């Protein structure tokens, strides 16, 4: 009798152990299912647009295995009586094996889904790399041209040629009429640049040191050679306006940039030096900001003609007759914009305005702000050309600074250095840059 009791107890304990193992397996399965479903949903969401049939098949197999486990679990709860469980020990043992096998199958299916996800990721990375290569190839030419421009700024060495393209098509009579209305003086542009260079190089060591610091500035180099199509840079010279007359260290650097741009066949260079066209005390004429915008517009027009670009001026017929000869700033900005839109793809347009804070006073302030606001819009809309707008201040900008995301604020004074004049003309800052050229 005692032996029978022990046998019954043994069977009962075995049954309880089997029951316990099955319960633990159920708990494990229920814990794994939400994580598996969550991961799968995330993979599907990430790669839904790829229409990957294998990923869909793997996901279907996973969900099917989950349904099988749930079916086993429902059977367990339907037959969970200890008596039934103990009474059909071999049947429960078989059930346990099936349950464990189903749980293992979930793990296998999860692994397969993850493997297919990795394949999807690899294909996406390959597609992205292919797209990046195409983008890099399109940007390489512009980047090389910008690097050549900066090389010119430091070394004054033309480095490549420019494709003139097809013969020009434009109305010569209409073009000359527009230049006359803009009161353009081509000689004045070159004269202003040479004046700034001559006076700048003749200045003292403190002046030269500040100019050298700016011309070697990483911020200036990065802006010029960046392969981004669009850009606006403001440079605050932070000079004392009450004691500064004529050219400033910033003006010397501006003149160097203008010369470098002029010497680079790939670029269209526009420049205006406000210190050479002071708003007060000169001969009577249009307001200074309007004259500035008229000069930049006329320079763009003449350079497009010199490069034999096609020029369409029919839009001028729709403008108010008095607005062009009256040098209305808004009209001038419109003409500039319409001309810039006609530039061939890949053209580099460098627009440099030096000493703008001289005009940001009194009655000129509103016109200057209008011009800067419209020029910033022009920069933001250019997609087919590289358009760099560099605006400098002898002192510090006021309201117009809100239009610039990139600003260089120079120190008020820099320690004089005997080597500054040499550094301006012979800086080796481009050594690393030249090594990195494609």
Beta strands, then each sheet from edge to edge (+ up, - down):
strand 1: 230-236
strand 2: 267-273
strand 3: 348-354
strand 4: 386-393
strand 5: 406-409
sheet 1: 2+ 3+ 4+ 1+ 5+
end
